[in-house]
Amino acid sequence: MLCMQMESVFEAVMTSFKNHIRNAAWMDEGTRATALDKADAVVHGIGYPDLVADPAQLDDYYEEV
């Protein structure tokens, strides 16, 4: 549940950020396009991997440690 809420927050922030870029009067079109491409390339890692909730998977993951 919390992860879904965080995803929603992240999407809202990114939407706002991209709108800010689209409306930035000081940017030329090339800079705007590059900035939007970079915004689209942002990779987010919210929460933790599913294996953390499964003790067997977690043990397997760290078996060599």
N, C-alpha and C positions, 0 to 999 in steps of 0.2 A: 504494500500500500504506500509506504513512504517513498519507495523508489519511483512509483508512478507519479506521485506528487512532485518529486524532484525533477522528473522528466518534463512535467508540465511547466515548472518554473524555468528550466533551462530553455525550453522552446519559446516561452514568452520573452525571456531576455534576448535570445537570438533574433526573434522577430523585431523587437524594438531596436536592437543594434543595427540590423539591416535597414530598417526604415530610416534611422538616423543617417546612415551612409547614403541612402537614396536621396535624402533631402539636404545633404551637406552642400551648400552653395559654393564653398571654397574648393571642392574637388572637380577636376575635369573628368570627362567620361571614361578615359583610360584608367585613371586612378580609381574611380568609382567601381569599374568592372573588376579590377584587380582586388580591391578591398572586399567586394561581394564574393568573389571566388575564394578568397582566404577565409571569410566568415563561413562559407559553405564547407570548407575543409576542416573546420574545427572538430576534433574528436573528443568526446566527453566520456569520462568514466565515472558514473555515479553509482554509489553503492559498493557492492562487492561481488565477486564471482559466485555463481550458484554452488560451486563445490564447497564453499565455506559452510553452508547449511547441512552438508552431508558428511558426517564424520568419516565414513569409509572412503569417500572420494578425497577428502582432506588428507587422510593417512596415506593413500596411494600417491598423492601429489608430492608429499614430503618424505616419501619412503627413502630416498637417496641422501637425505640431509642428515 
